[in-house]
Amino acid sequence: MGWHIQRYIAKAGRAVNPLVWRRAWKENEGKQLGDVGRKLAHELNNEFAQIGRVSQYRYWWWANPLGAGLVCYGVYKFWYMSYMAHKQRTVAQVVAGAYGQGGQWLNPVPK
């Protein structure tokens, strides 16, 4: 995706370049407005198609088994870690109530 962004940055630079405007004027000189509009629409359509192809690639990455597996594993890992942190916190509160703060680290544990 990085090179697409570089391309758009380069296009933004060309948009303010007077030489590009002069070249565009020379290329379109003597042509009818409909032809110039068709060429512009064709180039714009190509840009949208490029974005669509990149989006399709991202969809493919999600839809293939490894990509979906990684996402599902990440969701599971997030849930598991948050659940275990909650469980550990509740156990620490119970132990603190029974043995005092930090009682879970006593060795041996009091009866």
Biotite code that builds the C-alpha atoms (Angstrom):
import biotite.structure as struc

atoms = struc.array([
    struc.Atom([0.000, 0.000, 0.000], chain_id="A", res_id=1, res_name="MET", atom_name="CA", element="C"),
    struc.Atom([2.946, 2.335, 0.605], chain_id="A", res_id=2, res_name="GLY", atom_name="CA", element="C"),
    struc.Atom([3.798, 2.893, -3.025], chain_id="A", res_id=3, res_name="TRP", atom_name="CA", element="C"),
    struc.Atom([0.188, 3.905, -3.738], chain_id="A", res_id=4, res_name="HIS", atom_name="CA", element="C"),
    struc.Atom([0.473, 6.682, -1.172], chain_id="A", res_id=5, res_name="ILE", atom_name="CA", element="C"),
    struc.Atom([3.779, 7.812, -2.678], chain_id="A", res_id=6, res_name="GLN", atom_name="CA", element="C"),
    struc.Atom([2.089, 7.949, -6.072], chain_id="A", res_id=7, res_name="ARG", atom_name="CA", element="C"),
    struc.Atom([-0.669, 10.187, -4.752], chain_id="A", res_id=8, res_name="TYR", atom_name="CA", element="C"),
    struc.Atom([1.848, 12.461, -3.029], chain_id="A", res_id=9, res_name="ILE", atom_name="CA", element="C"),
    struc.Atom([3.700, 12.743, -6.343], chain_id="A", res_id=10, res_name="ALA", atom_name="CA", element="C"),
    struc.Atom([0.424, 13.528, -8.122], chain_id="A", res_id=11, res_name="LYS", atom_name="CA", element="C"),
    struc.Atom([-0.299, 16.292, -5.628], chain_id="A", res_id=12, res_name="ALA", atom_name="CA", element="C"),
    struc.Atom([3.096, 17.795, -6.452], chain_id="A", res_id=13, res_name="GLY", atom_name="CA", element="C"),
    struc.Atom([2.387, 17.596, -10.175], chain_id="A", res_id=14, res_name="ARG", atom_name="CA", element="C"),
    struc.Atom([-0.984, 19.291, -9.710], chain_id="A", res_id=15, res_name="ALA", atom_name="CA", element="C"),
    struc.Atom([0.695, 22.577, -8.764], chain_id="A", res_id=16, res_name="VAL", atom_name="CA", element="C"),
    struc.Atom([3.546, 22.301, -11.287], chain_id="A", res_id=17, res_name="ASN", atom_name="CA", element="C"),
    struc.Atom([3.141, 24.832, -14.143], chain_id="A", res_id=18, res_name="PRO", atom_name="CA", element="C"),
    struc.Atom([5.002, 22.559, -16.581], chain_id="A", res_id=19, res_name="LEU", atom_name="CA", element="C"),
    struc.Atom([2.398, 19.830, -16.088], chain_id="A", res_id=20, res_name="VAL", atom_name="CA", element="C"),
    struc.Atom([-0.396, 22.322, -16.767], chain_id="A", res_id=21, res_name="TRP", atom_name="CA", element="C"),
    struc.Atom([1.405, 23.475, -19.937], chain_id="A", res_id=22, res_name="ARG", atom_name="CA", element="C"),
    struc.Atom([1.875, 19.876, -21.122], chain_id="A", res_id=23, res_name="ARG", atom_name="CA", element="C"),
    struc.Atom([-1.797, 19.112, -20.437], chain_id="A", res_id=24, res_name="ALA", atom_name="CA", element="C"),
    struc.Atom([-2.771, 22.210, -22.402], chain_id="A", res_id=25, res_name="TRP", atom_name="CA", element="C"),
    struc.Atom([-0.599, 21.137, -25.358], chain_id="A", res_id=26, res_name="LYS", atom_name="CA", element="C"),
    struc.Atom([-1.944, 17.548, -25.276], chain_id="A", res_id=27, res_name="GLU", atom_name="CA", element="C"),
    struc.Atom([-5.561, 18.707, -25.244], chain_id="A", res_id=28, res_name="ASN", atom_name="CA", element="C"),
    struc.Atom([-5.196, 21.654, -27.615], chain_id="A", res_id=29, res_name="GLU", atom_name="CA", element="C"),
    struc.Atom([-7.579, 21.365, -30.537], chain_id="A", res_id=30, res_name="GLY", atom_name="CA", element="C"),
    struc.Atom([-9.542, 18.486, -29.000], chain_id="A", res_id=31, res_name="LYS", atom_name="CA", element="C"),
    struc.Atom([-13.226, 18.694, -28.290], chain_id="A", res_id=32, res_name="GLN", atom_name="CA", element="C"),
    struc.Atom([-14.455, 19.092, -24.733], chain_id="A", res_id=33, res_name="LEU", atom_name="CA", element="C"),
    struc.Atom([-16.168, 15.685, -24.870], chain_id="A", res_id=34, res_name="GLY", atom_name="CA", element="C"),
    struc.Atom([-12.883, 13.941, -25.743], chain_id="A", res_id=35, res_name="ASP", atom_name="CA", element="C"),
    struc.Atom([-11.037, 15.693, -22.919], chain_id="A", res_id=36, res_name="VAL", atom_name="CA", element="C"),
    struc.Atom([-13.844, 14.781, -20.500], chain_id="A", res_id=37, res_name="GLY", atom_name="CA", element="C"),
    struc.Atom([-13.795, 11.147, -21.650], chain_id="A", res_id=38, res_name="ARG", atom_name="CA", element="C"),
    struc.Atom([-10.019, 10.939, -21.151], chain_id="A", res_id=39, res_name="LYS", atom_name="CA", element="C"),
    struc.Atom([-10.321, 12.497, -17.691], chain_id="A", res_id=40, res_name="LEU", atom_name="CA", element="C"),
    struc.Atom([-13.158, 10.113, -16.758], chain_id="A", res_id=41, res_name="ALA", atom_name="CA", element="C"),
    struc.Atom([-11.118, 7.142, -18.014], chain_id="A", res_id=42, res_name="HIS", atom_name="CA", element="C"),
    struc.Atom([-8.101, 8.139, -15.889], chain_id="A", res_id=43, res_name="GLU", atom_name="CA", element="C"),
    struc.Atom([-10.322, 8.688, -12.845], chain_id="A", res_id=44, res_name="LEU", atom_name="CA", element="C"),
    struc.Atom([-11.944, 5.300, -13.420], chain_id="A", res_id=45, res_name="ASN", atom_name="CA", element="C"),
    struc.Atom([-8.484, 3.704, -13.491], chain_id="A", res_id=46, res_name="ASN", atom_name="CA", element="C"),
    struc.Atom([-7.661, 5.314, -10.136], chain_id="A", res_id=47, res_name="GLU", atom_name="CA", element="C"),
    struc.Atom([-10.860, 3.984, -8.563], chain_id="A", res_id=48, res_name="PHE", atom_name="CA", element="C"),
    struc.Atom([-10.166, 0.556, -10.057], chain_id="A", res_id=49, res_name="ALA", atom_name="CA", element="C"),
    struc.Atom([-6.690, 0.602, -8.494], chain_id="A", res_id=50, res_name="GLN", atom_name="CA", element="C"),
    struc.Atom([-8.196, 1.370, -5.087], chain_id="A", res_id=51, res_name="ILE", atom_name="CA", element="C"),
    struc.Atom([-10.739, -1.407, -5.658], chain_id="A", res_id=52, res_name="GLY", atom_name="CA", element="C"),
    struc.Atom([-8.006, -3.918, -6.458], chain_id="A", res_id=53, res_name="ARG", atom_name="CA", element="C"),
    struc.Atom([-6.151, -3.030, -3.271], chain_id="A", res_id=54, res_name="VAL", atom_name="CA", element="C"),
    struc.Atom([-9.376, -3.438, -1.280], chain_id="A", res_id=55, res_name="SER", atom_name="CA", element="C"),
    struc.Atom([-9.952, -6.800, -2.953], chain_id="A", res_id=56, res_name="GLN", atom_name="CA", element="C"),
    struc.Atom([-6.452, -7.876, -1.910], chain_id="A", res_id=57, res_name="TYR", atom_name="CA", element="C"),
    struc.Atom([-7.240, -6.934, 1.662], chain_id="A", res_id=58, res_name="ARG", atom_name="CA", element="C"),
    struc.Atom([-10.496, -8.904, 1.466], chain_id="A", res_id=59, res_name="TYR", atom_name="CA", element="C"),
    struc.Atom([-8.564, -11.919, 0.172], chain_id="A", res_id=60, res_name="TRP", atom_name="CA", element="C"),
    struc.Atom([-6.125, -11.655, 3.071], chain_id="A", res_id=61, res_name="TRP", atom_name="CA", element="C"),
    struc.Atom([-9.032, -11.716, 5.520], chain_id="A", res_id=62, res_name="TRP", atom_name="CA", element="C"),
    struc.Atom([-10.856, -14.522, 3.680], chain_id="A", res_id=63, res_name="ALA", atom_name="CA", element="C"),
    struc.Atom([-7.949, -16.943, 3.417], chain_id="A", res_id=64, res_name="ASN", atom_name="CA", element="C"),
    struc.Atom([-7.654, -19.434, 6.302], chain_id="A", res_id=65, res_name="PRO", atom_name="CA", element="C"),
    struc.Atom([-4.417, -18.068, 7.727], chain_id="A", res_id=66, res_name="LEU", atom_name="CA", element="C"),
    struc.Atom([-5.606, -14.456, 7.741], chain_id="A", res_id=67, res_name="GLY", atom_name="CA", element="C"),
    struc.Atom([-8.939, -15.258, 9.362], chain_id="A", res_id=68, res_name="ALA", atom_name="CA", element="C"),
    struc.Atom([-7.164, -17.559, 11.810], chain_id="A", res_id=69, res_name="GLY", atom_name="CA", element="C"),
    struc.Atom([-4.810, -14.809, 12.897], chain_id="A", res_id=70, res_name="LEU", atom_name="CA", element="C"),
    struc.Atom([-7.680, -12.400, 13.454], chain_id="A", res_id=71, res_name="VAL", atom_name="CA", element="C"),
    struc.Atom([-9.689, -14.992, 15.404], chain_id="A", res_id=72, res_name="CYS", atom_name="CA", element="C"),
    struc.Atom([-6.618, -15.884, 17.471], chain_id="A", res_id=73, res_name="TYR", atom_name="CA", element="C"),
    struc.Atom([-6.062, -12.199, 18.251], chain_id="A", res_id=74, res_name="GLY", atom_name="CA", element="C"),
    struc.Atom([-9.674, -11.770, 19.380], chain_id="A", res_id=75, res_name="VAL", atom_name="CA", element="C"),
    struc.Atom([-9.449, -14.915, 21.522], chain_id="A", res_id=76, res_name="TYR", atom_name="CA", element="C"),
    struc.Atom([-6.133, -13.812, 23.043], chain_id="A", res_id=77, res_name="LYS", atom_name="CA", element="C"),
    struc.Atom([-7.563, -10.384, 23.893], chain_id="A", res_id=78, res_name="PHE", atom_name="CA", element="C"),
    struc.Atom([-10.609, -11.968, 25.540], chain_id="A", res_id=79, res_name="TRP", atom_name="CA", element="C"),
    struc.Atom([-8.514, -14.560, 27.417], chain_id="A", res_id=80, res_name="TYR", atom_name="CA", element="C"),
    struc.Atom([-6.034, -12.015, 28.776], chain_id="A", res_id=81, res_name="MET", atom_name="CA", element="C"),
    struc.Atom([-8.766, -9.640, 29.924], chain_id="A", res_id=82, res_name="SER", atom_name="CA", element="C"),
    struc.Atom([-10.704, -12.533, 31.498], chain_id="A", res_id=83, res_name="TYR", atom_name="CA", element="C"),
    struc.Atom([-7.609, -13.847, 33.312], chain_id="A", res_id=84, res_name="MET", atom_name="CA", element="C"),
    struc.Atom([-6.718, -10.360, 34.557], chain_id="A", res_id=85, res_name="ALA", atom_name="CA", element="C"),
    struc.Atom([-10.251, -10.020, 35.959], chain_id="A", res_id=86, res_name="HIS", atom_name="CA", element="C"),
    struc.Atom([-10.059, -13.492, 37.522], chain_id="A", res_id=87, res_name="LYS", atom_name="CA", element="C"),
    struc.Atom([-6.649, -12.778, 39.068], chain_id="A", res_id=88, res_name="GLN", atom_name="CA", element="C"),
    struc.Atom([-7.937, -9.482, 40.468], chain_id="A", res_id=89, res_name="ARG", atom_name="CA", element="C"),
    struc.Atom([-10.927, -11.155, 42.136], chain_id="A", res_id=90, res_name="THR", atom_name="CA", element="C"),
    struc.Atom([-8.731, -13.927, 43.582], chain_id="A", res_id=91, res_name="VAL", atom_name="CA", element="C"),
    struc.Atom([-6.296, -11.300, 44.915], chain_id="A", res_id=92, res_name="ALA", atom_name="CA", element="C"),
    struc.Atom([-9.199, -9.518, 46.624], chain_id="A", res_id=93, res_name="GLN", atom_name="CA", element="C"),
    struc.Atom([-10.352, -12.769, 48.257], chain_id="A", res_id=94, res_name="VAL", atom_name="CA", element="C"),
    struc.Atom([-6.819, -13.620, 49.417], chain_id="A", res_id=95, res_name="VAL", atom_name="CA", element="C"),
    struc.Atom([-6.291, -10.073, 50.702], chain_id="A", res_id=96, res_name="ALA", atom_name="CA", element="C"),
    struc.Atom([-9.495, -10.407, 52.712], chain_id="A", res_id=97, res_name="GLY", atom_name="CA", element="C"),
    struc.Atom([-8.352, -13.728, 54.178], chain_id="A", res_id=98, res_name="ALA", atom_name="CA", element="C"),
    struc.Atom([-4.615, -13.192, 54.783], chain_id="A", res_id=99, res_name="TYR", atom_name="CA", element="C"),
    struc.Atom([-4.092, -9.443, 54.431], chain_id="A", res_id=100, res_name="GLY", atom_name="CA", element="C"),
    struc.Atom([-2.662, -7.497, 51.522], chain_id="A", res_id=101, res_name="GLN", atom_name="CA", element="C"),
    struc.Atom([-0.058, -9.556, 49.629], chain_id="A", res_id=102, res_name="GLY", atom_name="CA", element="C"),
    struc.Atom([-1.018, -12.727, 51.499], chain_id="A", res_id=103, res_name="GLY", atom_name="CA", element="C"),
    struc.Atom([-0.801, -14.840, 48.335], chain_id="A", res_id=104, res_name="GLN", atom_name="CA", element="C"),
    struc.Atom([3.001, -14.447, 48.429], chain_id="A", res_id=105, res_name="TRP", atom_name="CA", element="C"),
    struc.Atom([3.410, -15.863, 51.944], chain_id="A", res_id=106, res_name="LEU", atom_name="CA", element="C"),
    struc.Atom([5.448, -19.048, 52.073], chain_id="A", res_id=107, res_name="ASN", atom_name="CA", element="C"),
    struc.Atom([4.140, -21.278, 53.499], chain_id="A", res_id=108, res_name="PRO", atom_name="CA", element="C"),
    struc.Atom([0.549, -20.119, 53.146], chain_id="A", res_id=109, res_name="VAL", atom_name="CA", element="C"),
    struc.Atom([-1.135, -19.854, 56.589], chain_id="A", res_id=110, res_name="PRO", atom_name="CA", element="C"),
    struc.Atom([-3.909, -22.337, 57.358], chain_id="A", res_id=111, res_name="LYS", atom_name="CA", element="C"),
])
